[in-house]
Amino acid sequence: MRVLILDIGIGNIKSLLSCLNFLGVNSLVSSKKEDMKISSHIILPGVGSYDSFLLNLKKRNLANEIIIQVKECKKPFLGICAGMQILGNISLEGSEKGLGLIDSDVTNLKNPIGALCQKVPNVGFREIYGFNKIGIFKNILDNAFFYFTHSFAFSKISENNLNLAYTKHNLPFISAFQKNNLCGVQFHPEKSQSNGLKILSNFLELK
């Protein structure tokens, strides 16, 4: 197993490394396409704004290589937070086009008229629900808690046969998904204690 953490200068690399070390997995931190080609699993952690994240990917010539590794090489890929959002088409947060690996647009969490107002950004431990307990969700209990910090998210995905998890806010948003080898989590598994470790361990079992 060769686990690669893609480092584009934005992301919680240290905590993620600690989680993988705890799971007994040696991982490489790199921003080189060559390391993507020889990896078995790829993780893209991310924080910050949508456009800056994508521009950092493109500056390092990684965007097209991610598409190749996911679609052609069928490697297990996990996008975390902003690393999940850029897998879609577009975002209300910016003007850059996403990677288009999942048919969804990123919307904001602002309170719609007449709805119960919850604070934005959404920060703290929240429950996820609605998922099938297979793949990355294996052994995850119903209404398990994960740590979030974000103002934007997918509200829906226009594809069938996906395993989706949702979280309630002003409106429900998609908090995680799995599409075969492609996975995304809006929460931070590296900050989500035992539940986060389960998600990472399940991801590493994908082939």
Backbone as JSON Lines, residues from 0, in Angstrom:
{"i":0,"aa":"M","n":[0.84,-1.2,0.0],"ca":[0.0,0.0,0.0],"c":[0.88,1.26,0.0]}
{"i":1,"aa":"R","n":[0.59,2.17,-0.91],"ca":[1.3,3.45,-0.96],"c":[0.25,4.56,-0.83]}
{"i":2,"aa":"V","n":[0.16,5.16,0.35],"ca":[-0.84,6.19,0.6],"c":[-0.19,7.57,0.41]}
{"i":3,"aa":"L","n":[-0.79,8.35,-0.46],"ca":[-0.27,9.68,-0.75],"c":[-1.22,10.74,-0.21]}
{"i":4,"aa":"I","n":[-0.67,11.67,0.57],"ca":[-1.4,12.87,0.97],"c":[-0.94,13.99,0.05]}
{"i":5,"aa":"L","n":[-1.85,14.5,-0.76],"ca":[-1.5,15.59,-1.68],"c":[-1.35,16.89,-0.91]}
{"i":6,"aa":"D","n":[-0.2,17.49,-1.0],"ca":[0.09,18.73,-0.29],"c":[0.13,19.88,-1.29]}
{"i":7,"aa":"I","n":[-0.88,20.75,-1.24],"ca":[-0.87,21.92,-2.13],"c":[-0.72,23.21,-1.31]}
{"i":8,"aa":"G","n":[-0.23,23.06,-0.1],"ca":[0.01,24.23,0.73],"c":[-1.19,24.68,1.52]}
{"i":9,"aa":"I","n":[-2.33,23.98,1.37],"ca":[-3.55,24.32,2.1],"c":[-4.14,23.04,2.64]}
{"i":10,"aa":"G","n":[-4.12,22.84,3.94],"ca":[-4.71,21.62,4.49],"c":[-4.08,21.25,5.81]}
{"i":11,"aa":"N","n":[-4.81,20.43,6.55],"ca":[-4.37,20.03,7.89],"c":[-3.55,18.75,7.78]}
{"i":12,"aa":"I","n":[-2.34,18.88,7.23],"ca":[-1.52,17.71,6.92],"c":[-1.05,17.0,8.18]}
{"i":13,"aa":"K","n":[-0.59,17.74,9.17],"ca":[0.02,17.14,10.36],"c":[-0.95,16.23,11.1]}
{"i":14,"aa":"S","n":[-2.17,16.69,11.32],"ca":[-3.16,15.88,12.04],"c":[-3.54,14.64,11.25]}
{"i":15,"aa":"L","n":[-3.65,14.78,9.93],"ca":[-3.96,13.64,9.09],"c":[-2.84,12.61,9.12]}
{"i":16,"aa":"L","n":[-1.61,13.06,9.08],"ca":[-0.47,12.16,9.19],"c":[-0.49,11.4,10.51]}
{"i":17,"aa":"S","n":[-0.82,12.09,11.58],"ca":[-0.88,11.45,12.9],"c":[-1.93,10.34,12.92]}
{"i":18,"aa":"C","n":[-3.09,10.59,12.28],"ca":[-4.14,9.57,12.24],"c":[-3.68,8.35,11.45]}
{"i":19,"aa":"L","n":[-3.04,8.58,10.32],"ca":[-2.58,7.45,9.51],"c":[-1.49,6.67,10.23]}
{"i":20,"aa":"N","n":[-0.61,7.38,10.93],"ca":[0.42,6.71,11.72],"c":[-0.22,5.86,12.82]}
{"i":21,"aa":"F","n":[-1.27,6.38,13.45],"ca":[-1.98,5.63,14.49],"c":[-2.57,4.35,13.91]}
{"i":22,"aa":"L","n":[-3.01,4.41,12.66],"ca":[-3.58,3.24,11.99],"c":[-2.51,2.3,11.46]}
{"i":23,"aa":"G","n":[-1.25,2.65,11.68],"ca":[-0.15,1.8,11.25],"c":[0.18,1.91,9.78]}
{"i":24,"aa":"V","n":[-0.19,3.05,9.18],"ca":[0.02,3.24,7.74],"c":[1.12,4.28,7.52]}
{"i":25,"aa":"N","n":[2.12,3.91,6.77],"ca":[3.14,4.86,6.37],"c":[2.65,5.6,5.13]}
{"i":26,"aa":"S","n":[2.68,6.92,5.18],"ca":[2.16,7.7,4.06],"c":[3.19,8.72,3.61]}
{"i":27,"aa":"L","n":[3.05,9.13,2.37],"ca":[3.93,10.12,1.77],"c":[3.18,11.42,1.57]}
{"i":28,"aa":"V","n":[3.82,12.52,1.91],"ca":[3.26,13.85,1.65],"c":[4.0,14.43,0.46]}
{"i":29,"aa":"S","n":[3.25,14.77,-0.59],"ca":[3.91,15.22,-1.81],"c":[2.96,16.05,-2.66]}
{"i":30,"aa":"S","n":[3.51,16.86,-3.54],"ca":[2.73,17.6,-4.52],"c":[3.18,17.25,-5.94]}
{"i":31,"aa":"K","n":[3.81,16.1,-6.1],"ca":[4.35,15.7,-7.39],"c":[3.44,14.7,-8.1]}
{"i":32,"aa":"K","n":[3.23,14.93,-9.4],"ca":[2.41,14.01,-10.19],"c":[3.01,12.61,-10.19]}
{"i":33,"aa":"E","n":[4.32,12.54,-10.19],"ca":[4.99,11.24,-10.24],"c":[4.61,10.38,-9.04]}
{"i":34,"aa":"D","n":[4.45,11.02,-7.88],"ca":[4.08,10.26,-6.68],"c":[2.62,9.82,-6.73]}
{"i":35,"aa":"M","n":[1.77,10.58,-7.42],"ca":[0.39,10.15,-7.61],"c":[0.34,8.87,-8.43]}
{"i":36,"aa":"K","n":[1.21,8.79,-9.42],"ca":[1.19,7.65,-10.35],"c":[1.58,6.34,-9.66]}
{"i":37,"aa":"I","n":[2.44,6.41,-8.64],"ca":[2.89,5.18,-7.98],"c":[2.15,4.9,-6.68]}
{"i":38,"aa":"S","n":[1.16,5.74,-6.35],"ca":[0.4,5.55,-5.1],"c":[-0.73,4.57,-5.31]}
{"i":39,"aa":"S","n":[-1.19,3.96,-4.21],"ca":[-2.37,3.08,-4.27],"c":[-3.62,3.81,-3.82]}
{"i":40,"aa":"H","n":[-3.48,4.77,-2.9],"ca":[-4.58,5.56,-2.36],"c":[-4.14,7.02,-2.3]}
{"i":41,"aa":"I","n":[-5.06,7.92,-2.62],"ca":[-4.74,9.35,-2.64],"c":[-5.73,10.09,-1.75]}
{"i":42,"aa":"I","n":[-5.2,10.94,-0.88],"ca":[-6.03,11.78,0.0],"c":[-5.72,13.24,-0.28]}
{"i":43,"aa":"L","n":[-6.77,14.03,-0.49],"ca":[-6.61,15.47,-0.73],"c":[-7.3,16.25,0.38]}
{"i":44,"aa":"P","n":[-6.54,16.64,1.42],"ca":[-7.13,17.47,2.48],"c":[-7.19,18.93,2.05]}
{"i":45,"aa":"G","n":[-8.16,19.66,2.58],"ca":[-8.25,21.04,2.16],"c":[-8.97,21.94,3.13]}
{"i":46,"aa":"V","n":[-8.5,23.17,3.22],"ca":[-9.2,24.25,3.94],"c":[-9.08,25.49,3.07]}
{"i":47,"aa":"G","n":[-9.82,26.54,3.43],"ca":[-9.71,27.78,2.68],"c":[-10.76,27.9,1.6]}
{"i":48,"aa":"S","n":[-10.63,28.92,0.77],"ca":[-11.63,29.24,-0.23],"c":[-11.53,28.33,-1.44]}
{"i":49,"aa":"Y","n":[-12.64,28.18,-2.13],"ca":[-12.77,27.3,-3.28],"c":[-11.79,27.68,-4.39]}
{"i":50,"aa":"D","n":[-11.78,28.95,-4.79],"ca":[-10.92,29.38,-5.89],"c":[-9.44,29.23,-5.57]}
{"i":51,"aa":"S","n":[-9.05,29.63,-4.37],"ca":[-7.63,29.54,-4.02],"c":[-7.17,28.09,-3.99]}
{"i":52,"aa":"F","n":[-8.06,27.2,-3.56],"ca":[-7.73,25.78,-3.51],"c":[-7.5,25.25,-4.93]}
{"i":53,"aa":"L","n":[-8.43,25.54,-5.84],"ca":[-8.3,25.07,-7.22],"c":[-7.08,25.68,-7.9]}
{"i":54,"aa":"L","n":[-6.83,26.95,-7.67],"ca":[-5.68,27.6,-8.29],"c":[-4.37,26.99,-7.81]}
{"i":55,"aa":"N","n":[-4.32,26.61,-6.53],"ca":[-3.13,25.94,-6.01],"c":[-2.94,24.58,-6.68]}
{"i":56,"aa":"L","n":[-4.05,23.88,-6.93],"ca":[-3.96,22.6,-7.65],"c":[-3.42,22.81,-9.06]}
{"i":57,"aa":"K","n":[-3.97,23.81,-9.73],"ca":[-3.59,24.04,-11.12],"c":[-2.16,24.53,-11.26]}
{"i":58,"aa":"K","n":[-1.71,25.34,-10.31],"ca":[-0.32,25.8,-10.34],"c":[0.65,24.63,-10.29]}
{"i":59,"aa":"R","n":[0.26,23.59,-9.59],"ca":[1.13,22.42,-9.44],"c":[0.83,21.35,-10.5]}
{"i":60,"aa":"N","n":[-0.05,21.7,-11.47],"ca":[-0.4,20.77,-12.56],"c":[-0.95,19.44,-12.04]}
{"i":61,"aa":"L","n":[-1.77,19.53,-10.99],"ca":[-2.31,18.33,-10.36],"c":[-3.76,18.04,-10.74]}
{"i":62,"aa":"A","n":[-4.5,19.05,-11.23],"ca":[-5.93,18.89,-11.48],"c":[-6.2,17.78,-12.5]}
{"i":63,"aa":"N","n":[-5.55,17.84,-13.65],"ca":[-5.77,16.83,-14.68],"c":[-5.29,15.45,-14.23]}
{"i":64,"aa":"E","n":[-4.21,15.42,-13.47],"ca":[-3.68,14.14,-13.0],"c":[-4.64,13.48,-12.02]}
{"i":65,"aa":"I","n":[-5.31,14.27,-11.2],"ca":[-6.32,13.71,-10.29],"c":[-7.42,13.04,-11.1]}
{"i":66,"aa":"I","n":[-7.89,13.7,-12.14],"ca":[-8.94,13.14,-13.0],"c":[-8.49,11.81,-13.61]}
{"i":67,"aa":"I","n":[-7.26,11.77,-14.08],"ca":[-6.72,10.54,-14.67],"c":[-6.65,9.42,-13.65]}
{"i":68,"aa":"Q","n":[-6.14,9.74,-12.46],"ca":[-5.98,8.71,-11.43],"c":[-7.32,8.17,-10.95]}
{"i":69,"aa":"V","n":[-8.35,9.02,-10.91],"ca":[-9.67,8.59,-10.46],"c":[-10.43,7.85,-11.56]}
{"i":70,"aa":"K","n":[-10.48,8.44,-12.75],"ca":[-11.34,7.9,-13.81],"c":[-10.69,6.77,-14.6]}
{"i":71,"aa":"E","n":[-9.42,6.9,-14.89],"ca":[-8.76,5.91,-15.73],"c":[-8.06,4.83,-14.91]}
{"i":72,"aa":"C","n":[-7.34,5.25,-13.88],"ca":[-6.61,4.28,-13.06],"c":[-7.46,3.67,-11.95]}
{"i":73,"aa":"K","n":[-8.62,4.29,-11.69],"ca":[-9.58,3.78,-10.7],"c":[-8.99,3.68,-9.29]}
{"i":74,"aa":"K","n":[-8.11,4.6,-8.94],"ca":[-7.51,4.55,-7.6],"c":[-8.46,5.13,-6.55]}
{"i":75,"aa":"P","n":[-8.5,4.55,-5.37],"ca":[-9.28,5.14,-4.28],"c":[-8.79,6.56,-3.99]}
{"i":76,"aa":"F","n":[-9.73,7.49,-3.99],"ca":[-9.42,8.91,-3.79],"c":[-10.37,9.48,-2.76]}
{"i":77,"aa":"L","n":[-9.82,10.21,-1.79],"ca":[-10.63,10.83,-0.74],"c":[-10.36,12.33,-0.69]}
{"i":78,"aa":"G","n":[-11.41,13.12,-0.95],"ca":[-11.32,14.57,-0.81],"c":[-11.93,15.0,0.51]}
{"i":79,"aa":"I","n":[-11.22,15.83,1.25],"ca":[-11.65,16.27,2.57],"c":[-11.97,17.76,2.55]}
{"i":80,"aa":"C","n":[-13.15,18.14,3.01],"ca":[-13.61,19.53,3.12],"c":[-13.53,20.22,1.75]}
{"i":81,"aa":"A","n":[-12.68,21.23,1.59],"ca":[-12.54,21.86,0.27],"c":[-12.07,20.86,-0.77]}
{"i":82,"aa":"G","n":[-11.34,19.85,-0.33],"ca":[-10.91,18.78,-1.22],"c":[-12.06,17.94,-1.74]}
{"i":83,"aa":"M","n":[-13.18,17.94,-1.04],"ca":[-14.41,17.32,-1.53],"c":[-15.14,18.26,-2.48]}
{"i":84,"aa":"Q","n":[-15.23,19.53,-2.13],"ca":[-16.02,20.48,-2.91],"c":[-15.49,20.65,-4.33]}
{"i":85,"aa":"I","n":[-14.18,20.62,-4.52],"ca":[-13.62,20.85,-5.85],"c":[-13.82,19.64,-6.77]}
{"i":86,"aa":"L","n":[-14.36,18.53,-6.24],"ca":[-14.65,17.36,-7.07],"c":[-15.9,17.59,-7.92]}
{"i":87,"aa":"G","n":[-16.7,18.6,-7.59],"ca":[-17.93,18.9,-8.31],"c":[-17.72,19.83,-9.49]}
{"i":88,"aa":"N","n":[-18.78,20.54,-9.87],"ca":[-18.75,21.37,-11.08],"c":[-18.35,22.82,-10.82]}
{"i":89,"aa":"I","n":[-19.14,23.5,-9.99],"ca":[-18.89,24.91,-9.69],"c":[-19.28,25.17,-8.24]}
{"i":90,"aa":"S","n":[-18.95,26.37,-7.76],"ca":[-19.3,26.76,-6.4],"c":[-19.76,28.21,-6.37]}
{"i":91,"aa":"L","n":[-20.73,28.49,-5.54],"ca":[-21.16,29.87,-5.32],"c":[-20.08,30.69,-4.62]}
{"i":92,"aa":"E","n":[-19.08,30.01,-4.07],"ca":[-18.01,30.73,-3.37],"c":[-17.0,31.34,-4.33]}
{"i":93,"aa":"G","n":[-16.94,30.84,-5.56],"ca":[-15.91,31.32,-6.48],"c":[-16.34,31.21,-7.93]}
{"i":94,"aa":"S","n":[-15.37,31.41,-8.83],"ca":[-15.66,31.4,-10.27],"c":[-14.92,30.3,-11.02]}
{"i":95,"aa":"E","n":[-13.98,29.63,-10.36],"ca":[-13.22,28.56,-11.01],"c":[-14.1,27.33,-11.22]}
{"i":96,"aa":"K","n":[-13.85,26.6,-12.29],"ca":[-14.56,25.36,-12.54],"c":[-13.92,24.22,-11.74]}
{"i":97,"aa":"G","n":[-14.77,23.37,-11.16],"ca":[-14.28,22.22,-10.42],"c":[-13.8,21.13,-11.35]}
{"i":98,"aa":"L","n":[-13.45,19.98,-10.78],"ca":[-12.9,18.89,-11.57],"c":[-13.97,18.08,-12.31]}
{"i":99,"aa":"G","n":[-15.23,18.25,-11.93],"ca":[-16.32,17.58,-12.63],"c":[-16.36,16.08,-12.45]}
{"i":100,"aa":"L","n":[-15.8,15.59,-11.35],"ca":[-15.8,14.15,-11.1],"c":[-17.1,13.68,-10.46]}
{"i":101,"aa":"I","n":[-17.87,14.63,-9.94],"ca":[-19.17,14.34,-9.36],"c":[-20.12,15.43,-9.84]}
{"i":102,"aa":"D","n":[-21.35,15.04,-10.21],"ca":[-22.28,16.01,-10.79],"c":[-23.04,16.74,-9.69]}
{"i":103,"aa":"S","n":[-22.39,17.77,-9.16],"ca":[-23.0,18.56,-8.09],"c":[-22.37,19.94,-8.06]}
{"i":104,"aa":"D","n":[-23.13,20.9,-7.57],"ca":[-22.64,22.27,-7.39],"c":[-22.6,22.6,-5.9]}
{"i":105,"aa":"V","n":[-21.65,23.42,-5.52],"ca":[-21.49,23.8,-4.12],"c":[-22.32,25.05,-3.84]}
{"i":106,"aa":"T","n":[-23.15,24.99,-2.82],"ca":[-23.98,26.12,-2.43],"c":[-23.6,26.56,-1.01]}
{"i":107,"aa":"N","n":[-24.13,27.72,-0.61],"ca":[-23.8,28.2,0.74],"c":[-24.82,27.7,1.76]}
{"i":108,"aa":"L","n":[-24.45,27.84,3.02],"ca":[-25.3,27.35,4.12],"c":[-26.17,28.44,4.71]}
{"i":109,"aa":"K","n":[-26.26,29.58,4.04],"ca":[-27.02,30.7,4.59],"c":[-28.47,30.32,4.79]}
{"i":110,"aa":"N","n":[-29.07,30.98,5.76],"ca":[-30.44,30.68,6.15],"c":[-31.45,31.12,5.09]}
{"i":111,"aa":"P","n":[-32.26,30.18,4.54],"ca":[-33.32,30.58,3.62],"c":[-34.44,31.28,4.38]}
{"i":112,"aa":"I","n":[-35.2,32.1,3.7],"ca":[-36.27,32.87,4.34],"c":[-37.26,31.92,5.02]}
{"i":113,"aa":"G","n":[-37.56,32.21,6.26],"ca":[-38.57,31.46,6.99],"c":[-38.05,30.23,7.7]}
{"i":114,"aa":"A","n":[-36.79,29.88,7.49],"ca":[-36.25,28.68,8.13],"c":[-35.57,29.04,9.45]}
{"i":115,"aa":"L","n":[-35.46,28.04,10.32],"ca":[-34.76,28.23,11.58],"c":[-33.31,28.61,11.31]}
{"i":116,"aa":"C","n":[-32.84,29.68,11.89],"ca":[-31.5,30.19,11.57],"c":[-30.44,29.5,12.43]}
{"i":117,"aa":"Q","n":[-29.49,28.87,11.75],"ca":[-28.31,28.34,12.42],"c":[-27.08,29.1,11.92]}
{"i":118,"aa":"K","n":[-26.09,29.2,12.75],"ca":[-24.93,30.04,12.45],"c":[-24.15,29.51,11.27]}
{"i":119,"aa":"V","n":[-23.62,30.44,10.5],"ca":[-22.69,30.14,9.42],"c":[-21.43,30.97,9.68]}
{"i":120,"aa":"P","n":[-20.24,30.36,9.68],"ca":[-19.96,28.98,9.29],"c":[-20.47,27.95,10.3]}
{"i":121,"aa":"N","n":[-20.63,26.75,9.79],"ca":[-21.03,25.6,10.6],"c":[-19.77,25.01,11.23]}
{"i":122,"aa":"V","n":[-19.63,25.17,12.53],"ca":[-18.43,24.73,13.22],"c":[-18.8,23.86,14.42]}
{"i":123,"aa":"G","n":[-18.17,22.7,14.5],"ca":[-18.38,21.83,15.64],"c":[-18.79,20.42,15.23]}
{"i":124,"aa":"F","n":[-19.12,19.61,16.23],"ca":[-19.51,18.23,15.97],"c":[-20.99,18.16,15.59]}
{"i":125,"aa":"R","n":[-21.27,17.5,14.47],"ca":[-22.63,17.34,13.97],"c":[-22.86,15.89,13.57]}
{"i":126,"aa":"E","n":[-24.13,15.49,13.56],"ca":[-24.49,14.11,13.2],"c":[-24.57,13.94,11.69]}
{"i":127,"aa":"I","n":[-24.25,12.74,11.21],"ca":[-24.51,12.38,9.83],"c":[-25.55,11.26,9.82]}
{"i":128,"aa":"Y","n":[-26.32,11.17,8.73],"ca":[-27.39,10.18,8.67],"c":[-27.68,9.82,7.2]}
{"i":129,"aa":"G","n":[-28.47,8.76,7.01],"ca":[-28.97,8.42,5.69],"c":[-28.09,7.53,4.84]}
{"i":130,"aa":"F","n":[-26.96,7.12,5.35],"ca":[-25.99,6.35,4.58],"c":[-26.22,4.85,4.74]}
{"i":131,"aa":"N","n":[-25.72,4.1,3.76],"ca":[-25.67,2.65,3.87],"c":[-24.34,2.26,4.51]}
{"i":132,"aa":"K","n":[-24.37,1.29,5.4],"ca":[-23.19,0.96,6.19],"c":[-22.25,0.01,5.46]}
{"i":133,"aa":"I","n":[-21.79,0.48,4.32],"ca":[-20.83,-0.26,3.51],"c":[-19.75,0.72,3.03]}
{"i":134,"aa":"G","n":[-18.66,0.18,2.47],"ca":[-17.6,1.04,1.96],"c":[-17.02,1.91,3.06]}
{"i":135,"aa":"I","n":[-16.89,3.19,2.8],"ca":[-16.28,4.08,3.8],"c":[-17.16,4.26,5.04]}
{"i":136,"aa":"F","n":[-18.43,3.84,4.95],"ca":[-19.34,3.98,6.09],"c":[-19.48,2.69,6.9]}
{"i":137,"aa":"K","n":[-18.68,1.69,6.59],"ca":[-18.75,0.43,7.33],"c":[-18.48,0.66,8.82]}
{"i":138,"aa":"N","n":[-19.32,0.07,9.65],"ca":[-19.19,0.16,11.11],"c":[-19.4,1.57,11.67]}
{"i":139,"aa":"I","n":[-19.94,2.47,10.86],"ca":[-20.3,3.8,11.35],"c":[-21.75,3.74,11.85]}
{"i":140,"aa":"L","n":[-21.99,4.14,13.08],"ca":[-23.32,4.07,13.65],"c":[-24.23,5.15,13.07]}
{"i":141,"aa":"D","n":[-25.54,4.89,13.07],"ca":[-26.51,5.91,12.69],"c":[-26.33,7.14,13.59]}
{"i":142,"aa":"N","n":[-26.39,8.3,12.97],"ca":[-26.28,9.57,13.71],"c":[-24.94,9.73,14.44]}
{"i":143,"aa":"A","n":[-23.89,9.17,13.87],"ca":[-22.55,9.36,14.43],"c":[-22.12,10.82,14.25]}
{"i":144,"aa":"F","n":[-21.28,11.3,15.16],"ca":[-20.85,12.69,15.15],"c":[-19.48,12.83,14.48]}
{"i":145,"aa":"F","n":[-19.35,13.91,13.68],"ca":[-18.09,14.26,13.04],"c":[-17.87,15.77,13.16]}
{"i":146,"aa":"Y","n":[-16.61,16.18,13.01],"ca":[-16.27,17.6,13.21],"c":[-16.3,18.36,11.88]}
{"i":147,"aa":"F","n":[-17.05,19.47,11.87],"ca":[-17.2,20.31,10.68],"c":[-16.67,21.72,10.94]}
{"i":148,"aa":"T","n":[-16.19,22.35,9.89],"ca":[-15.94,23.8,9.9],"c":[-15.99,24.27,8.46]}
{"i":149,"aa":"H","n":[-17.14,24.86,8.05],"ca":[-17.33,25.24,6.65],"c":[-18.55,26.16,6.51]}
{"i":150,"aa":"S","n":[-18.6,26.86,5.37],"ca":[-19.73,27.73,5.05],"c":[-20.43,27.32,3.76]}
{"i":151,"aa":"F","n":[-19.86,26.35,3.05],"ca":[-20.4,25.89,1.77],"c":[-20.42,24.37,1.74]}
{"i":152,"aa":"A","n":[-21.3,23.8,0.9],"ca":[-21.4,22.34,0.82],"c":[-22.24,21.96,-0.39]}
{"i":153,"aa":"F","n":[-22.21,20.68,-0.75],"ca":[-23.13,20.14,-1.75],"c":[-24.52,20.0,-1.12]}
{"i":154,"aa":"S","n":[-25.55,20.48,-1.81],"ca":[-26.92,20.28,-1.31],"c":[-27.56,19.05,-1.94]}
{"i":155,"aa":"K","n":[-27.11,18.67,-3.15],"ca":[-27.59,17.46,-3.81],"c":[-26.56,17.02,-4.84]}
{"i":156,"aa":"I","n":[-26.64,15.75,-5.23],"ca":[-25.78,15.22,-6.28],"c":[-26.68,14.58,-7.32]}
{"i":157,"aa":"S","n":[-26.54,15.01,-8.57],"ca":[-27.43,14.59,-9.65],"c":[-26.94,13.3,-10.3]}
{"i":158,"aa":"E","n":[-26.72,12.29,-9.5],"ca":[-26.31,10.98,-9.98],"c":[-26.99,9.91,-9.15]}
{"i":159,"aa":"N","n":[-27.11,8.73,-9.73],"ca":[-27.71,7.6,-9.03],"c":[-26.62,6.67,-8.49]}
{"i":160,"aa":"N","n":[-27.05,5.73,-7.66],"ca":[-26.17,4.66,-7.17],"c":[-24.97,5.19,-6.38]}
{"i":161,"aa":"L","n":[-25.18,6.25,-5.62],"ca":[-24.16,6.76,-4.73],"c":[-24.56,6.44,-3.29]}
{"i":162,"aa":"N","n":[-23.57,6.29,-2.44],"ca":[-23.81,6.15,-1.0],"c":[-23.59,7.53,-0.39]}
{"i":163,"aa":"L","n":[-24.67,8.12,0.1],"ca":[-24.63,9.49,0.59],"c":[-24.93,9.57,2.07]}
{"i":164,"aa":"A","n":[-24.25,10.49,2.74],"ca":[-24.57,10.84,4.12],"c":[-24.99,12.31,4.15]}
{"i":165,"aa":"Y","n":[-25.94,12.62,5.01],"ca":[-26.45,13.99,5.11],"c":[-26.25,14.51,6.53]}
{"i":166,"aa":"T","n":[-26.28,15.83,6.65],"ca":[-26.25,16.5,7.95],"c":[-27.25,17.65,7.92]}
{"i":167,"aa":"K","n":[-27.95,17.83,9.01],"ca":[-28.95,18.89,9.09],"c":[-28.29,20.21,9.48]}
{"i":168,"aa":"H","n":[-28.68,21.27,8.76],"ca":[-28.27,22.63,9.1],"c":[-29.49,23.49,8.81]}
{"i":169,"aa":"N","n":[-29.33,24.69,8.26],"ca":[-30.5,25.46,7.84],"c":[-31.31,24.67,6.82]}
{"i":170,"aa":"L","n":[-30.61,24.0,5.93],"ca":[-31.17,22.96,5.07],"c":[-30.21,21.78,5.12]}
{"i":171,"aa":"P","n":[-30.67,20.56,4.9],"ca":[-29.74,19.42,4.89],"c":[-28.7,19.58,3.79]}
{"i":172,"aa":"F","n":[-27.48,19.17,4.07],"ca":[-26.43,19.17,3.05],"c":[-25.76,17.79,3.04]}
{"i":173,"aa":"I","n":[-25.05,17.51,1.96],"ca":[-24.35,16.24,1.83],"c":[-23.04,16.32,2.6]}
{"i":174,"aa":"S","n":[-22.91,15.49,3.61],"ca":[-21.72,15.54,4.45],"c":[-20.66,14.53,4.04]}
{"i":175,"aa":"A","n":[-21.03,13.54,3.22],"ca":[-20.05,12.57,2.72],"c":[-20.68,11.78,1.58]}
{"i":176,"aa":"F","n":[-19.84,11.25,0.71],"ca":[-20.35,10.39,-0.36],"c":[-19.28,9.38,-0.77]}
{"i":177,"aa":"Q","n":[-19.75,8.29,-1.39],"ca":[-18.86,7.35,-2.06],"c":[-19.46,6.98,-3.39]}
{"i":178,"aa":"K","n":[-18.65,7.12,-4.44],"ca":[-19.0,6.72,-5.8],"c":[-17.89,5.79,-6.27]}
{"i":179,"aa":"N","n":[-18.08,4.5,-6.01],"ca":[-17.05,3.51,-6.34],"c":[-15.74,3.87,-5.63]}
{"i":180,"aa":"N","n":[-14.7,4.2,-6.4],"ca":[-13.39,4.53,-5.81],"c":[-13.27,5.98,-5.37]}
{"i":181,"aa":"L","n":[-14.26,6.81,-5.71],"ca":[-14.21,8.24,-5.41],"c":[-15.02,8.54,-4.15]}
{"i":182,"aa":"C","n":[-14.37,9.18,-3.18],"ca":[-15.01,9.49,-1.9],"c":[-14.79,10.95,-1.53]}
{"i":183,"aa":"G","n":[-15.74,11.51,-0.82],"ca":[-15.59,12.87,-0.32],"c":[-16.24,13.01,1.04]}
{"i":184,"aa":"V","n":[-15.62,13.78,1.92],"ca":[-16.2,14.06,3.23],"c":[-16.09,15.56,3.5]}
{"i":185,"aa":"Q","n":[-17.22,16.16,3.85],"ca":[-17.21,17.59,4.17],"c":[-16.62,17.84,5.55]}
{"i":186,"aa":"F","n":[-16.74,16.85,6.43],"ca":[-16.16,16.96,7.77],"c":[-14.67,16.65,7.73]}
{"i":187,"aa":"H","n":[-14.03,16.83,8.86],"ca":[-12.59,16.55,8.99],"c":[-12.41,15.26,9.78]}
{"i":188,"aa":"P","n":[-12.11,14.15,9.12],"ca":[-11.93,12.89,9.86],"c":[-10.77,12.96,10.84]}
{"i":189,"aa":"E","n":[-9.75,13.74,10.51],"ca":[-8.58,13.84,11.39],"c":[-8.88,14.57,12.68]}
{"i":190,"aa":"K","n":[-10.06,15.22,12.77],"ca":[-10.48,15.91,13.99],"c":[-11.73,15.27,14.6]}
{"i":191,"aa":"S","n":[-12.13,14.11,14.07],"ca":[-13.4,13.49,14.46],"c":[-13.24,12.26,15.33]}
{"i":192,"aa":"Q","n":[-12.11,12.16,16.0],"ca":[-11.86,11.12,16.99],"c":[-12.08,9.72,16.4]}
{"i":193,"aa":"S","n":[-12.7,8.81,17.14],"ca":[-12.79,7.41,16.71],"c":[-13.59,7.25,15.42]}
{"i":194,"aa":"N","n":[-14.62,8.06,15.23],"ca":[-15.41,7.96,14.0],"c":[-14.58,8.36,12.78]}
{"i":195,"aa":"G","n":[-13.77,9.36,12.94],"ca":[-12.9,9.76,11.85],"c":[-11.88,8.69,11.5]}
{"i":196,"aa":"L","n":[-11.35,8.03,12.51],"ca":[-10.4,6.94,12.28],"c":[-11.07,5.79,11.52]}
{"i":197,"aa":"K","n":[-12.34,5.52,11.84],"ca":[-13.07,4.46,11.12],"c":[-13.23,4.8,9.64]}
{"i":198,"aa":"I","n":[-13.56,6.05,9.36],"ca":[-13.71,6.48,7.96],"c":[-12.39,6.3,7.21]}
{"i":199,"aa":"L","n":[-11.3,6.75,7.81],"ca":[-9.99,6.62,7.17],"c":[-9.61,5.15,6.98]}
{"i":200,"aa":"S","n":[-9.85,4.34,8.0],"ca":[-9.53,2.91,7.91],"c":[-10.35,2.24,6.82]}
{"i":201,"aa":"N","n":[-11.63,2.59,6.72],"ca":[-12.48,2.02,5.67],"c":[-12.0,2.44,4.29]}
{"i":202,"aa":"F","n":[-11.61,3.7,4.16],"ca":[-11.11,4.18,2.87],"c":[-9.87,3.4,2.44]}
{"i":203,"aa":"L","n":[-9.0,3.12,3.39],"ca":[-7.75,2.42,3.06],"c":[-8.0,0.97,2.67]}
{"i":204,"aa":"E","n":[-9.18,0.44,2.99],"ca":[-9.54,-0.92,2.6],"c":[-10.06,-1.0,1.16]}
{"i":205,"aa":"L","n":[-10.38,0.16,0.56],"ca":[-10.9,0.16,-0.81],"c":[-9.81,-0.25,-1.78]}
{"i":206,"aa":"K","n":[-10.21,-0.96,-2.83],"ca":[-9.27,-1.41,-3.85],"c":[-9.79,-1.08,-5.24]}
